[in-house]
Amino acid sequence: MATTSFPDASPRKKKRAATPAPPTRPELTGGGAPRAAASADACTAHVSPVDLVVTAAEPEFARQFGLSADEICGYGLLDLLGSPVPARLREQFTALSAGHCRRFTERVTGRDVAGGKFCAEVTGVAVRNPLGDMVGVVVFLRRAPDAVSGGPVLSALDAQVLEGVASGQSTVQLASRLYLSRQGIEYRVGQMLRRFDAPNRPALVARAHALGMFAAGQWPPRVLPERVR
């Protein structure tokens, strides 16, 4: 099962100055993106685009973390959620706030106030006013089933290497991105080739897909958090 590093034993509630309440109907603030992201099994929260602090949440969203809708306000979203690669989730929100993307979806591991963990899918959507200024972020959380079938588990670094191989990156590209030597990348790929009983890189990716290592419908490929230790 995946493990995710959290700064404290439980999510932290951040103290912050009062801010204007977020729009109660984000689909009316421009673009209609939040409405499109919603689904019957997703619960919703609003977060500040500046510090990613929860400003409002549906009771069902708060319940995932063992809190009420009032109690969860003031918590930092990144203290409630984490990804297999710690910096990835923050980078996604940074790109959203900078206008580099309108939305993103990421597999995450949540943690409640009692220390319990669960796997989920989070979608972040930028909310903008008619002038195009960003006024908030709407987060949709879709919890994964508690029962997860067994399968291979990789280290966080091996997961990043496998993701790079699956997206077609060369040894040189992976070495540059992950700050490793080319020999280090080849060693890790070789280890996975033997572990997955694959003769080459395309076969390694095919085997990983067959074993359910990757999140469905995501590009670039992402290894599921429950497959990362």
C-alpha positions in Angstrom: 0.0 0.0 0.0 1.2 3.5 -0.7 2.7 5.7 2.0 2.6 9.4 1.9 4.7 11.8 4.0 2.8 14.2 6.0 4.4 17.0 8.1 2.5 16.1 11.3 0.7 13.2 12.7 -2.6 14.7 11.7 -3.8 17.5 9.4 -3.1 21.0 10.6 -5.6 23.8 10.8 -4.0 27.0 9.7 -4.9 30.4 11.3 -5.5 33.0 8.7 -7.2 36.4 8.4 -10.8 36.5 7.4 -11.4 36.4 3.6 -14.5 37.0 1.5 -16.7 33.9 1.2 -16.2 32.0 -2.0 -19.0 32.0 -4.6 -21.7 29.6 -3.6 -22.4 28.7 -7.2 -19.0 28.6 -9.0 -20.5 27.5 -12.2 -21.9 31.0 -12.6 -18.6 32.8 -12.1 -17.3 32.0 -15.6 -16.6 29.2 -17.9 -18.9 26.6 -16.3 -15.9 24.3 -15.6 -16.9 23.4 -12.0 -20.3 22.1 -13.1 -18.7 19.9 -15.7 -16.3 18.4 -13.2 -18.9 17.3 -10.7 -20.3 13.8 -10.6 -22.7 11.9 -8.4 -19.9 10.3 -6.3 -17.8 13.4 -5.9 -17.9 15.8 -2.9 -16.8 19.5 -3.1 -14.8 22.1 -1.3 -13.6 25.6 -2.1 -10.0 26.6 -1.4 -8.2 29.9 -1.5 -6.0 30.1 -4.6 -3.3 31.9 -2.5 -2.6 29.5 0.3 -4.9 26.5 -0.6 -6.7 26.8 2.7 -10.3 25.4 2.8 -12.8 28.2 2.9 -16.0 26.2 2.5 -16.9 22.5 2.0 -19.8 20.2 1.6 -20.5 18.0 4.7 -19.6 14.9 2.8 -16.2 16.4 1.8 -15.4 17.2 5.5 -16.6 13.8 6.6 -13.9 12.1 4.6 -11.4 13.6 7.1 -13.4 13.1 10.2 -14.5 16.7 10.4 -17.6 18.7 10.1 -18.2 21.3 7.4 -17.4 24.1 9.9 -14.4 22.4 11.4 -12.6 21.8 8.1 -12.6 25.5 7.2 -9.1 26.8 7.9 -7.3 23.5 7.2 -4.6 23.6 4.5 -5.6 21.3 1.6 -2.1 20.0 1.3 -2.1 18.9 4.9 -5.2 16.8 4.2 -4.1 15.4 0.9 -0.8 14.1 -0.5 0.5 12.4 -3.6 3.2 9.7 -4.1 5.6 12.4 -5.2 5.1 15.1 -2.6 5.8 18.1 -4.8 3.5 17.0 -7.6 0.2 18.1 -6.0 1.6 21.6 -5.1 2.9 21.9 -8.7 -0.5 21.1 -10.1 -2.2 23.8 -8.0 0.6 26.3 -8.9 0.0 25.7 -12.6 -3.8 26.1 -12.1 -3.3 29.4 -10.2 -0.9 30.7 -12.9 -3.4 30.0 -15.6 -1.3 27.3 -17.3 -4.2 24.9 -17.1 -7.9 25.2 -16.4 -8.2 22.0 -14.3 -6.2 18.9 -13.3 -7.0 15.5 -11.9 -4.6 13.6 -9.6 -4.6 10.4 -7.6 -4.0 11.3 -3.9 -3.9 9.8 -0.4 -6.0 11.4 2.2 -5.6 11.4 5.9 -8.1 12.1 8.6 -7.7 13.6 12.1 -7.4 10.1 13.6 -4.5 9.1 11.3 -6.5 6.9 9.0 -5.6 6.9 5.3 -7.7 6.4 2.1 -7.1 6.6 -1.6 -8.9 9.1 -3.7 -9.0 11.1 -7.0 -9.0 14.9 -6.7 -9.9 17.4 -9.4 -9.0 21.0 -9.1 -10.8 23.6 -11.2 -10.0 27.3 -11.4 -12.9 29.7 -10.8 -12.6 33.0 -12.6 -14.8 36.1 -12.8 -16.1 37.6 -16.1 -12.8 39.6 -16.4 -10.8 36.4 -16.3 -9.3 37.0 -12.8 -9.0 34.0 -10.6 -11.2 34.2 -7.6 -11.0 30.7 -6.2 -10.4 27.0 -6.7 -13.1 24.3 -6.5 -11.9 20.9 -5.5 -13.8 17.7 -6.3 -12.9 14.6 -4.2 -13.9 11.1 -5.4 -12.9 8.4 -2.9 -11.6 5.1 -4.2 -13.0 1.8 -2.8 -11.3 0.8 0.4 -10.4 -2.7 -0.9 -7.5 -2.6 -3.3 -6.3 -5.7 -5.1 -2.8 -6.8 -4.4 0.0 -6.2 -6.8 3.6 -4.9 -7.2 4.6 -1.9 -5.1 7.4 0.4 -6.1 9.6 3.0 -4.4 8.7 6.6 -5.2 11.8 7.0 -7.4 11.1 3.7 -9.3 7.5 4.9 -9.8 8.8 8.1 -11.4 11.2 6.1 -13.6 8.4 3.8 -14.7 6.1 6.8 -15.5 8.9 8.3 -17.6 9.4 5.1 -19.5 5.7 4.8 -20.1 5.6 8.4 -21.5 8.4 7.7 -23.9 11.2 9.6 -22.1 14.8 8.5 -22.9 17.5 7.5 -20.4 19.1 10.9 -20.9 15.8 12.8 -20.3 15.0 10.8 -17.2 18.5 11.3 -15.8 18.2 15.0 -16.3 14.7 15.3 -14.8 15.3 13.0 -11.8 18.9 14.3 -11.2 20.4 10.8 -11.6 23.2 9.4 -13.7 22.4 7.5 -16.9 23.8 4.4 -15.2 21.4 5.0 -12.3 18.4 5.1 -14.6 19.6 2.0 -16.5 20.1 0.1 -13.3 16.6 0.9 -12.1 15.0 0.1 -15.4 16.9 -3.2 -15.5 15.7 -4.1 -12.0 12.1 -3.5 -13.1 12.6 -5.5 -16.3 13.7 -8.5 -14.2 11.0 -7.9 -11.6 8.2 -7.7 -14.2 9.7 -10.4 -16.4 9.8 -8.1 -19.4 12.4 -8.3 -22.2 12.4 -4.6 -23.1 10.9 -1.2 -22.2 7.7 -1.5 -24.2 7.0 -4.9 -22.7 7.7 -3.4 -19.2 5.0 -0.7 -19.8 2.6 -3.3 -21.1 3.1 -5.5 -18.1 2.7 -2.6 -15.7 -0.6 -1.7 -17.4 -1.8 -5.3 -17.2 -1.0 -5.4 -13.5 -3.0 -2.2 -12.9 -0.1 -0.1 -12.0 -1.3 3.1 -13.7 -4.3 5.4 -13.1 -6.8 5.0 -15.9 -7.2 7.9 -18.4 -4.3 10.0 -17.3 -1.5 11.5 -19.4 1.3 11.6 -18.7 1.0 8.2 -17.0 0.8 8.1 -13.3 1.4 5.1 -11.0 -1.4 4.6 -8.6 -0.6 5.8 -5.0 -1.4 2.4 -3.6 1.4 1.0 -5.8 4.0 3.3 -4.2 5.6 2.8 -0.9 
